[in-house]
């Protein structure tokens, strides 16, 4: 496999101003096109979102601090506060992206080492700016520690815990595992017996228990069990899976609702990452137990996701295929993790093929001349503002699919 050092050499490259919705049409030509696409997108991310003189990133391109309001926060005060840098959640996508590139290059010592260096010397120092030691247990806050106190979200921390555990499993370096264990302590502080169990969404507003904290909470615990062989993690991961399935699954289609409030009201929105994480948890439980019910659960969720989050798409040329619907691209990337986990136990390539064809099409129809992606993979619409997390998700998905590119997807 070739060496792709550009990202490490150009982290603070100047952004070129590009107007309109003009897209690149040239396909990548390389031994592994998916890997090349991932690295090129990471280059574009750092070229357009880097905050000079820091390891931090802007949240959007073009950056419009005064005109942008984050819609995913719990506090109105915090939502209305203009911030120079990205919130934690979009920033954390770069951790997942670089982890995915490490996984894709694990058989190439030089490339793997380059990406680990990028992780240790840029991604994690930037992440440390969000680490809050003023409240116990220590955890990552939604904005940098030099600013006024910001809310702390259990799901934000779960995603980081999964990444730290994954990089530990790739490297066996103890510092990553210790970071994951520290995060788990914070996650446990967000559990109680209200609603029969489960993890809250936000530490400061314990008003609901959400699939986005409980499903990946299960995945996180099961990965910690793989890393440590401590059965307490397995039991917690299994319990979180069972609680989420009993509380938040729509039994009519096997997909997952978003949350349940403490008054019992269910938020009925269905997002790709929620069902995707329950799929991944079920596949992990099958791997660890051999219990066929978990495999049936994962396969049922996969079929439902393929039906709900994809659409029949007729390209200009060639046969129609299942295309990813327009939506939050990072949610889609997290759903892909579930499909990959399932593929590793049942070998069914249908779903990964749909992902690969969607991302092939996106490369030539949704990618602009500046290397950044629109959220509509069909190319029929474009976004005036490009969100950091969308670009990180594209890096992650191309890298994850690179692992399977030689398996005739």
C-alpha positions in Angstrom: 0.0 0.0 0.0 1.3 3.5 -0.8 2.3 6.1 1.7 0.0 9.2 1.9 1.9 11.8 4.0 0.1 14.9 2.8 -2.2 15.2 5.8 0.8 15.3 8.2 2.6 17.9 6.1 -0.3 20.2 5.4 -2.4 20.3 8.6 -2.5 24.1 8.6 -2.7 24.7 4.8 -4.5 27.8 3.7 -8.1 27.4 2.5 -9.0 28.5 -1.0 -12.2 30.4 -1.4 -14.7 28.5 -3.6 -18.2 29.8 -4.5 -21.3 28.1 -5.9 -22.1 24.4 -5.9 -19.6 23.2 -8.4 -18.5 19.6 -7.8 -15.5 17.6 -8.7 -16.1 14.9 -11.3 -12.7 13.2 -11.4 -12.6 9.7 -9.7 -9.7 8.7 -7.6 -7.3 6.3 -9.3 -5.2 4.2 -6.9 -4.7 0.7 -5.5 -7.4 1.4 -2.9 -9.6 4.3 -4.1 -11.6 4.4 -0.8 -8.4 4.9 1.2 -7.2 7.7 -1.1 -10.6 9.4 -0.9 -10.4 9.2 2.9 -6.9 10.8 3.1 -7.8 13.5 0.6 -10.9 14.4 2.5 -8.9 14.6 5.7 -6.5 17.0 4.0 -9.4 19.1 2.9 -10.8 19.1 6.5 -7.7 20.4 8.0 -7.1 22.9 5.2 -10.5 24.5 5.7 -11.3 24.1 9.4 -8.0 24.6 11.3 -7.7 27.4 13.7 -4.1 28.7 13.2 -1.8 28.5 16.1 -4.0 25.9 17.9 -4.9 22.3 17.6 -8.6 23.3 17.6 -11.0 23.5 14.6 -13.7 25.8 13.4 -17.2 24.3 13.4 -18.2 25.4 9.9 -16.8 26.4 6.5 -17.2 29.2 5.8 -16.8 30.1 9.4 -19.7 32.4 10.6 -19.4 32.6 14.3 -22.0 35.3 14.8 -24.5 33.8 12.4 -24.4 30.2 13.6 -26.4 28.6 16.4 -25.8 25.0 17.3 -29.1 23.2 17.5 -27.9 20.2 19.5 -27.2 21.7 22.9 -29.4 21.5 26.0 -28.9 25.1 27.3 -30.4 28.1 25.6 -27.8 30.3 27.1 -25.0 28.2 25.6 -26.8 27.9 22.2 -26.8 31.7 21.9 -23.2 32.2 22.9 -21.0 32.8 19.8 -17.9 30.5 19.9 -14.8 30.8 17.9 -14.1 27.0 18.0 -16.1 23.9 17.3 -18.1 22.3 20.1 -16.8 19.0 21.4 -19.2 16.7 19.4 -18.1 17.9 15.9 -14.4 18.0 17.0 -14.7 14.4 18.3 -15.4 13.3 14.7 -11.8 13.8 13.8 -10.8 11.3 16.5 -13.1 8.7 14.9 -11.8 9.6 11.4 -8.2 9.2 12.3 -8.9 5.9 14.2 -10.6 4.6 11.1 -7.5 5.5 9.0 -5.4 3.7 11.6 -7.6 0.6 11.2 -7.4 0.9 7.4 -3.5 1.1 7.4 -2.8 -1.3 10.2 -0.9 -3.6 7.9 1.4 -0.8 6.8 3.7 0.1 9.7 4.7 3.5 8.3 1.2 4.8 7.4 -0.2 3.4 10.7 2.5 5.2 12.6 1.9 8.5 10.7 -1.8 8.4 11.7 -1.0 7.6 15.3 1.4 10.5 15.3 -1.4 12.7 14.0 -3.7 11.4 16.7 -1.2 12.0 19.5 0.2 15.3 18.3 -2.9 17.1 17.0 -6.2 15.4 17.6 -5.7 14.5 21.3 -4.0 17.8 22.3 -7.0 19.6 20.8 -9.4 17.2 22.6 -7.7 18.0 25.9 -8.9 21.6 25.6 -12.4 20.3 26.3 -11.4 18.2 29.4 -13.2 19.5 32.5 -11.5 19.0 35.9 -13.7 21.5 37.7 -16.6 19.0 38.2 -16.4 15.5 39.4 -16.2 12.9 38.0 -13.9 14.5 35.4 -15.1 14.3 31.9 -15.2 16.2 28.6 -17.4 19.3 28.4 -19.2 20.5 25.3 -16.9 23.5 24.9 -13.3 24.4 25.7 -12.2 24.7 29.3 -11.0 28.3 29.0 -14.6 29.4 28.3 -17.4 29.6 30.9 -18.6 26.2 32.2 -20.5 24.3 29.5 -22.9 21.4 29.7 -21.5 17.8 29.7 -23.2 15.2 27.7 -23.1 11.5 28.4 -23.3 10.6 24.7 -20.4 13.0 23.7 -18.3 11.2 26.2 -19.4 7.7 25.2 -18.3 8.4 21.6 -14.8 9.4 22.9 -14.7 6.3 25.2 -15.4 4.1 22.2 -12.6 5.8 20.3 -10.1 5.5 23.1 -10.9 1.8 23.5 -10.6 1.2 19.8 -7.2 2.8 19.6 -6.1 0.8 22.7 -7.2 -2.4 21.0 -5.1 -1.5 18.0 -2.0 -0.4 19.9 -2.1 -2.0 23.4 -0.9 1.4 24.8 -2.1 1.7 28.3 -2.7 5.5 28.3 -5.6 5.1 25.8 -7.2 2.5 28.0 -6.8 4.6 31.1 -8.6 7.5 29.3 -11.4 5.1 28.3 -11.8 3.9 31.9 -11.9 7.5 33.2 -14.7 8.2 30.8 -16.6 5.1 31.9 -16.7 6.4 35.4 -18.4 9.5 34.2 -20.9 7.4 32.2 -21.8 5.4 35.3 -22.5 8.6 37.1 -25.3 9.2 34.6 -27.1 6.0 35.4 -29.9 5.5 38.0 -33.1 3.5 38.4 -35.5 6.0 37.0 -37.4 4.4 34.1 -35.9 1.1 35.2 -32.3 1.9 34.3 -30.4 3.6 31.5 -28.2 6.6 31.0 -29.3 10.2 30.8 -28.4 12.4 27.9 -27.1 15.6 29.7 -25.6 15.8 33.1 -27.1 19.3 33.7 -30.6 18.4 32.4 -31.5 15.0 33.5 -34.9 15.0 31.8 -34.6 12.1 29.4 -32.8 8.9 28.7 -31.8 8.7 25.0 -30.9 5.9 22.7 -27.8 7.9 21.7 -26.4 7.5 25.1 -27.5 4.0 25.9 -26.9 2.1 22.7 -23.3 3.4 22.3 -23.0 3.0 26.0 -23.6 -0.7 25.5 -21.1 -0.8 22.7 -18.5 1.0 24.8 -18.9 -1.4 27.7 -18.7 -4.4 25.5 -15.5 -3.0 23.9 -14.1 -2.4 27.3 -14.8 -6.0 28.1 -12.8 -7.0 25.0 -10.0 -4.8 26.1 -9.9 -5.8 29.8 -11.7 -9.1 30.2 -13.4 -7.6 33.2 -16.8 -9.2 33.3 -18.4 -6.2 35.0 -18.2 -4.3 31.7 -19.8 -7.2 29.8 -22.7 -7.3 32.3 -23.2 -3.6 32.0 -23.1 -3.7 28.2 -25.6 -6.5 28.1 -27.9 -4.7 30.6 -27.8 -1.5 28.6 -28.7 -3.4 25.4 -31.6 -5.1 27.1 -32.9 -1.9 28.7 -32.7 0.0 25.4 -34.4 -2.8 23.5 -37.2 -3.1 26.0 -37.7 0.7 26.4 -37.1 2.3 23.0 -37.5 -0.2 20.2 -40.4 0.2 17.8 -41.5 -3.4 17.6 -43.4 -2.7 14.4 -40.2 -2.2 12.3 -37.3 -3.0 14.7 -35.9 0.5 14.5 -35.3 2.7 17.6 -37.0 5.8 18.9 -34.8 8.7 20.1 -35.6 9.0 23.8 -37.9 8.6 26.7 -38.6 11.5 29.0 -38.9 10.9 32.8 -42.7 11.3 32.5 -42.7 8.3 30.1 -43.3 10.3 26.9 -41.4 8.8 24.0 -39.5 11.0 21.4 -40.5 9.0 18.3 -37.9 10.4 15.9 -35.8 7.7 14.3 -32.1 8.4 13.5 -29.6 6.2 11.7 -27.0 6.2 14.5 -29.5 5.0 17.2 -30.5 1.9 15.3 -27.0 1.4 14.0 -25.5 1.3 17.5 -28.1 -1.2 18.6 -27.2 -3.3 15.6 -23.5 -3.1 16.6 -24.2 -4.0 20.2 -26.3 -7.0 19.1 -23.5 -8.2 16.8 -20.9 -7.8 19.6 -23.1 -9.7 22.0 -23.4 -12.5 19.5 -19.6 -12.6 19.0 -19.1 -12.7 22.8 -21.9 -15.2 23.7 -22.8 -17.2 20.6 -26.5 -16.6 21.4 -28.3 -16.7 18.1 -31.0 -14.3 19.3 -28.5 -11.5 19.2 -27.6 -12.3 15.6 -31.3 -12.3 14.7 -31.7 -9.0 16.4 -28.8 -7.5 14.5 -30.0 -8.8 11.2 -33.5 -7.6 11.8 -32.2 -4.1 12.6 -30.0 -4.1 9.5 -32.8 -5.0 7.2 -35.0 -2.3 8.7 -32.2 0.3 8.4 -31.6 -0.7 4.8 -35.3 -0.2 4.1 -35.7 3.1 6.1 -32.5 5.0 5.6 -31.8 4.1 2.0 -33.9 4.7 -1.2 -34.1 3.2 -4.6 -32.0 5.5 -6.8 -31.8 5.6 -10.6 -28.4 7.1 -11.6 -28.1 8.8 -14.9 -26.3 5.7 -16.3 -26.4 2.1 -15.0 -28.8 0.1 -12.9 -30.7 1.6 -10.0 -29.2 0.9 -6.5 -30.0 1.5 -2.9 -28.7 5.1 -2.1 -28.4 6.6 1.3 -31.1 9.2 1.9 -30.1 12.8 2.7 -29.6 13.3 6.4 -27.1 13.8 9.1 -23.9 12.2 7.5 -22.3 11.5 10.8 -25.4 9.5 11.9 -24.9 7.5 8.7 -21.2 6.9 9.5 -22.2 5.5 12.9 -24.8 3.3 11.3 -22.0 2.0 9.1 -20.1 0.7 12.1 -23.1 -1.5 12.9 -23.3 -2.9 9.4 -19.5 -3.7 9.5 -19.8 -5.4 12.9 -22.7 -7.5 11.5 -20.8 -8.3 8.3 -17.9 -9.7 10.4 -20.2 -12.4 11.8 -22.6 -13.2 8.9 -20.6 -12.2 5.8 -23.6 -10.6 4.1 -22.2 -8.0 1.7 -25.5 -6.5 0.5 -25.5 -3.6 3.0 -21.9 -2.7 2.6 -22.3 -2.8 -1.1 -25.1 -0.2 -0.8 -22.8 2.0 1.3 -19.9 1.6 -1.2 -22.1 2.5 -4.2 -23.6 5.5 -2.3 -20.1 6.8 -1.4 -18.8 6.2 -5.0 -21.6 8.3 -6.3 -21.1 11.0 -3.6 -17.5 11.3 -4.6 -18.4 12.5 -8.1 -21.7 14.3 -7.4 -21.6 15.7 -3.8 -18.0 16.7 -3.5 -17.1 20.3 -4.3 -13.9 21.7 -5.8 -12.6 22.5 -2.4 -12.8 18.8 -1.4 -15.7 19.3 1.0 -19.0 17.3 0.8 -22.6 18.3 0.6 -25.1 16.2 2.6 -27.1 15.2 -0.4 -25.2 12.4 -2.0 -27.3 12.5 -5.2 -25.9 16.0 -6.0 -29.3 17.5 -6.4 -28.8 20.1 -3.7 -25.9 21.8 -2.0 -25.2 23.3 1.4 -24.1 26.9 1.8 -22.4 26.0 5.1 -20.3 22.8 5.5 -20.3 21.3 9.0 -17.1 20.0 10.4 -18.7 16.8 11.6 -20.0 16.0 8.1 -16.5 16.1 6.7 -15.1 14.0 9.5 -17.8 11.4 8.9 -16.9 11.2 5.2 -13.2 10.5 6.2 -14.4 7.8 8.6 -16.7 6.1 6.1 -14.2 6.0 3.2 -11.6 4.6 5.6 -13.9 2.0 7.0 -14.9 0.9 3.5 -11.2 0.8 2.4 -10.8 -2.2 4.7 -13.3 -4.1 2.6 -12.4 -2.7 -0.8 -10.4 -5.8 -1.7 -13.3 -8.1 -0.8 -15.4 -7.5 -3.9 -18.0 -5.2 -2.4 
